[in-house]
Structures are given as structure tokens and as C-alpha cells.
Amino acid sequence: MHQTLNFKSMDGLLKGKRGIIFGALDEKSMAWHIAEKVVEHGAKITLSNTAMAIRFGKVKELGQKLNAEVIPADATNIDDLEQVFTKSMDVLGGKIDFVLHSIGMSLNIRKKRPYTDVNYDFYMKTLDISAISFHKIIQTAYKLDAMNEWGSIVAITYIAAQRTFDRYNDMADAKALLESIARSWGYYYGKKRKVRINTVSQSPTPTTAGQGIDGFDVFYQYADKLSPLGNADADDLANYVVTLFSDLTRKVTMQNLYHDGGFSSMGMSDELMQEISNKLNKD
């Protein structure tokens, strides 16, 4: 059973900070939970997603709840991204302190094309939307000098960037590229403006996109049984990302940070051993 954490002693951790949250769609979105949490900790934010996502999702509802301007943008389009940063600085009253990238989509997964027979037009879209958009967001901020010193940029990733998960398909390649972009830009932006850039490798989380992957429930249960602390949920992630946006983590950059209840360090758990043993005995 998930226990709600009490951070009253840390209220205001992001007080006075300005941020942009890319990717909130509905209550299942990790970006939705993060947006709520950063505002709870005192930040002022804008929200950005595609015009279609805004039309069919609940982004406007979140914007009203958090008093956050919603700025439509295709995160693969530089002109749109320039507008997001320019308008955000205007609306929020200054340069940006933090940015969240929580964007991912694979047409190969949606169309059930296996990794051994991907459609390469779909593949390029996967990379552009799920990873190269991160490069474009950072490059836009860099060229506009839109980030304050000691700012923080975070993208959400998954351990399939390091390990093979059947059916995760071309998203695994996109996540590997995403993490590489964070390391490369972390160097250049760190040297220029002390901006830190990290990725957070999250447990399987039942988002709208995640649940579109065949076998997601098996991914989820397997990780939960293997992890000594169990899966980290979206609220746990939101709390963690708040620390990465705060001044408490000023010297953390170019890292892929595992937020998965210990899954990434595990080989086998007693619970899974017992389950497999019971199945073998039945057979």
C-alpha cells in the first residue's frame, strides 16, 4: 500500500522558481503529477503539449487548476519551441529555472510492428518525438539564453535503454539516445551557464502511453516483485524530480538516475524464485 509522504518541513523548496513542463496529458501522465508537485513546492510554471493533445486531453483543466498558461507546441518544431520559451519567460516574468521533458511515442508499437520488421518512417518519428525533441528543447533554450544559472533540465527514461525488453521495440533505442543527449548537453550547458541535465530512469508506470505496450502488466508485476522497495509510482517520481529541480542537487549533472525501487541492481528476488519454483513443481 502506497504511503503518502509528508514534506511540510520542505515546503517552498522551489519557491520563486520558474519552469516549463512538457508532456502532461491527463491524470495518468507522469508530467501531470510532476506539474502538481512543483507548484505545491512554490514554483510557477507553464505547460506545453501538442495542439491535438490539448484538444483531446485534460491539459487545460490542469492549467486552470495550477494557474499555469498552456502553450501549444510540437516539440519537434524549432519555431514552436522558440515560442514556448519566449512566451514562458514573458508570462512567468523572467528566465527559466527548470524544464521537464516527458514525451514519448512509437507508431511501430501502436501499429504492432515488431522490432525485427519496423517501419523506418515510423522509426524516425519515434526517435524525433521521443529523443531528438529533447535535443531541440535544450538547444532552443541554449540559443535563446533562456535558462538561469544553476537551472535544471530533466527527461524521463526507462531501463530498456540498457537492457533488452521484448516488445519495448524502438522506444528502447529512443531512450538510449535520450540519455546520450543528456550527457552531451550536460557538458556544454554546464560549461556555459551551470545548467545541469539529467535523466530519471523510472519504474514501469501505468501511463496512457505505457499501457499501450503489449505485456505492460507483466512488465509492471515483474519489476514490482523484483524490486526490494517495489515499483516507484508517479507521485514518488514527482517528489524525486522536485529535488532535481531544487538547489539541493546543484552538482548533479550528466547522470542517468535510477528511480525504480532497486530494480536496476537486482538479479533475482526470493519472491520470484518461489513463484517459479511453485510453477515448476506444478508442471
Buried (B, 14 or more C-beta within 10 A) or exposed (E): EEEEEEEEEBEEBBEEBBBBBBBBBBBBBBBBBBBBBBBBBBBBBBBBBBEEBBEEBBBEEBBEEBEBBBBBBBBBEBEBBBBBBBBBBEBBEEBBBBBBBBBBBBBBBEEEBEBEEBBEEBBEBBBBBBBBBBBBBBBBBBEBEBBBEBBBBBBBBBBBBBEEBEBBBBBBBBBBBBBBBBBBBBEBBBEEBBBBBBBBBBBBBEBEBBEEBEEBEEBBEBBBBBBEEBBBBBBBBBBBBBBBBBEEBEEBBBBBBBBBBBBBEBEEBEEBEEEEEEEEEEE
